[in-house]
Amino acid sequence: MGLTLELAYDDPKEICTLFQEYTDMLVRESPSFAGYLKIQHYDAELDDLRGKYGLPGGRLYLARVDGAAAGCVALRRLDEARCELKRMYVRPPYRAQGISAALMDRILTDAREIGYKKLLLDTLPFLTTAIAMYRRRGFVEIASYNDSPLPETIYMELEL
């Protein structure tokens, strides 16, 4: 498997396709997630990926396997000390091949190099494989840090 991770600012079409696959899956599993996407101004996010995930405080990666788009991840600045993991997604045919681990390693390295002290995320209970990976990496559950209207949202944090 030829896995590469690349900054994806110059390839918004592929990133937007992956983001849409990810959010479509979330809405299928939890229909009320559609309302949360509106609160997050998701359409505007897709129109201006650099605005939310741009350098120097953010990151946006595309994972490719033998040249094919396989997954993505984003990092968003919350404040000087905290950042947020966003849009971690690997397409089903590429799962269980270490791609999410490679994306997570890259984001953790970048977050530390930028100087962040904490990495936060929110997730949903049905994403059991992702939650298990986060826990293995040292993430712990915390109180809500955003305005998610979904009561089932799980909030996690990692001290960097």
C-alpha positions in Angstrom: 0.0 0.0 0.0 1.5 3.3 -1.1 0.1 5.7 1.6 0.8 9.4 1.3 -0.5 12.4 3.3 -0.6 15.8 1.6 -1.7 19.2 2.6 -4.9 19.6 0.6 -5.5 23.3 0.2 -5.0 23.1 -3.6 -7.4 20.2 -4.1 -10.7 21.4 -2.6 -12.8 19.2 -4.8 -11.5 15.9 -3.4 -11.6 17.2 0.2 -15.1 18.5 -0.2 -16.2 15.1 -1.6 -14.7 13.3 1.4 -16.2 15.8 3.8 -19.6 15.2 2.2 -19.3 11.4 2.4 -18.4 11.8 6.1 -21.3 14.2 6.9 -23.7 12.1 4.9 -22.8 9.1 6.9 -23.2 11.0 10.2 -26.7 12.3 9.1 -27.8 8.8 8.1 -26.8 7.5 11.5 -28.0 10.5 13.5 -30.5 12.6 11.4 -30.4 15.4 13.9 -26.8 16.0 13.0 -28.0 18.0 10.0 -29.0 20.7 12.4 -25.5 20.8 13.9 -24.0 21.2 10.4 -26.1 24.4 10.0 -24.9 25.7 13.4 -21.3 25.1 12.2 -22.0 26.9 8.9 -20.9 23.8 7.0 -21.7 25.2 3.6 -19.5 28.2 4.2 -16.8 25.9 5.5 -16.8 24.0 2.2 -16.6 27.2 0.2 -13.6 28.5 2.2 -11.5 25.6 3.6 -8.5 27.8 4.2 -10.6 30.1 6.4 -11.3 27.4 8.9 -8.3 25.1 8.5 -5.6 27.3 7.0 -2.0 27.7 7.9 -0.4 28.7 10.2 -2.8 27.6 12.9 -4.8 24.9 11.1 -4.1 22.0 8.8 -6.0 20.1 6.2 -4.7 16.7 5.0 -5.7 14.3 2.3 -4.6 10.7 2.6 -4.0 8.8 -0.7 -3.5 5.2 -1.3 -1.7 4.4 -4.5 -2.9 7.9 -5.7 -6.6 7.4 -4.8 -8.2 9.7 -2.2 -8.7 7.5 0.9 -9.3 9.8 3.8 -8.9 13.2 5.4 -8.5 15.1 8.6 -8.5 18.7 9.6 -7.1 20.8 12.5 -8.8 24.0 13.6 -7.4 26.7 15.9 -9.7 27.4 18.9 -7.4 29.8 20.7 -3.7 30.1 21.4 -3.5 27.0 23.6 -6.2 24.8 22.1 -7.1 23.3 18.7 -9.8 20.9 17.5 -9.6 17.7 15.4 -12.2 17.9 12.7 -13.5 15.8 9.8 -11.4 12.6 10.5 -12.7 10.2 7.9 -11.4 7.2 6.0 -13.4 5.7 3.2 -14.8 2.2 4.0 -12.6 0.2 1.5 -9.5 1.7 3.1 -10.4 1.2 6.8 -8.4 -1.1 9.1 -5.2 -0.4 7.1 -3.6 2.2 9.5 -4.7 5.3 7.6 -6.6 6.9 10.5 -3.5 6.2 12.7 -1.3 7.9 10.1 -3.6 10.9 9.9 -3.8 11.2 13.7 0.0 11.0 14.0 0.4 13.8 11.5 -2.2 16.0 13.3 -0.6 15.4 16.7 2.8 16.2 15.4 1.6 19.4 13.7 -0.4 20.5 16.8 2.6 20.1 19.0 4.9 21.9 16.5 2.4 24.8 16.3 2.5 25.1 20.1 -0.9 24.0 21.1 -1.3 22.5 24.6 -4.6 20.7 24.1 -6.3 18.9 21.2 -10.1 18.7 21.6 -12.7 16.8 19.6 -16.4 16.0 19.6 -17.8 12.7 18.3 -20.9 10.6 18.4 -21.4 7.3 20.3 -21.9 5.1 17.2 -18.4 5.9 16.0 -17.0 3.2 18.3 -13.9 2.4 16.3 -12.8 6.1 16.3 -13.6 6.5 20.0 -11.5 3.5 20.8 -8.6 4.9 18.8 -8.9 8.3 20.6 -8.9 6.5 24.0 -5.8 4.5 23.0 -4.1 7.8 22.1 -4.8 9.2 25.6 -7.9 11.3 24.9 -10.3 11.6 27.9 -13.9 12.7 28.1 -14.5 16.3 29.1 -17.5 18.6 29.5 -19.0 20.3 26.4 -16.8 22.9 24.8 -19.0 23.9 21.9 -22.6 24.5 21.0 -23.6 21.1 19.8 -27.4 20.6 20.1 -26.9 16.8 20.2 -27.2 15.6 23.8 -25.4 12.4 22.8 -22.2 14.2 21.7 -19.1 12.9 23.4 -16.4 15.6 24.0 -12.7 14.5 24.4 -9.4 16.2 25.0 -5.7 15.2 24.8 -3.0 17.1 26.7 -0.2 17.6 24.1 
